[in-house]
Amino acid sequence: GDGCGHKLLTPQSGTLSSKNYPGTYPNHSTCSWGLQSPPGTSLLLTFGDIDLEPSERCAHSSLRLADPQAGTAYGNG
């Protein structure tokens, strides 16, 4: 299900969180955000609080950062 929580985005900065943050997000939830920046610029992501549950092959928790246009991806999931 939808595990996305609070989202506040402006042209200069923003905050994203999982559902129920700072509490535990619901079991079997998935969340995906699409972020874009104007051509010739970049995004700077800063993680303030992240807690991923360890599991084999990221079966329970994962984080993936991807640029589909460039064909690059970092992380698992």
C-alpha positions in Angstrom: 0.0 0.0 0.0 0.9 3.7 0.1 3.6 4.3 2.6 4.2 7.9 1.7 3.7 10.4 4.4 4.3 14.1 4.8 5.6 15.9 1.7 6.5 19.6 1.5 8.3 20.7 -1.6 9.2 24.2 -2.8 11.4 25.2 -5.8 14.4 25.5 -3.4 14.0 22.8 -0.7 11.6 20.3 0.7 10.9 17.5 3.2 9.7 13.9 2.5 8.7 11.3 5.0 7.2 7.9 5.3 3.7 7.4 6.6 3.4 7.7 10.4 6.9 9.3 10.7 8.5 9.4 13.3 6.6 6.2 14.1 6.7 3.0 12.2 5.4 2.9 8.7 2.7 0.3 7.9 3.8 -3.3 6.9 4.0 -4.1 3.2 3.9 -0.4 2.2 5.6 1.1 -0.8 6.4 4.8 -1.4 7.9 6.4 -4.5 8.6 10.1 -5.1 9.6 11.6 -8.4 11.9 14.7 -8.1 13.1 16.8 -11.0 15.4 19.8 -11.4 15.7 22.1 -14.4 18.2 21.1 -17.2 21.7 22.1 -16.2 21.1 21.9 -12.5 21.3 19.1 -10.0 19.5 17.9 -6.9 21.2 17.7 -3.5 19.6 15.1 -1.2 20.3 15.2 2.5 19.0 12.4 4.8 18.3 13.5 8.3 16.8 10.3 9.8 16.8 7.0 8.0 16.2 3.5 9.4 16.1 0.6 7.0 15.3 -2.9 8.4 18.2 -5.3 7.5 17.0 -8.2 5.4 18.4 -10.6 2.8 18.2 -9.0 -0.7 16.4 -6.0 0.8 13.2 -8.1 1.1 11.8 -5.9 3.9 13.3 -2.4 3.5 15.2 -0.6 0.7 16.1 2.7 -0.7 16.8 3.4 -4.3 17.8 6.6 -6.0 17.5 6.5 -9.8 17.8 8.7 -12.9 15.8 6.9 -15.5 16.9 9.4 -18.3 20.6 8.7 -17.6 20.0 5.0 -16.9 21.6 5.1 -13.5 20.5 3.8 -10.1 22.0 3.6 -6.7 20.9 1.4 -3.8 18.6 -1.6 -3.7 15.0 -2.2 -4.3 
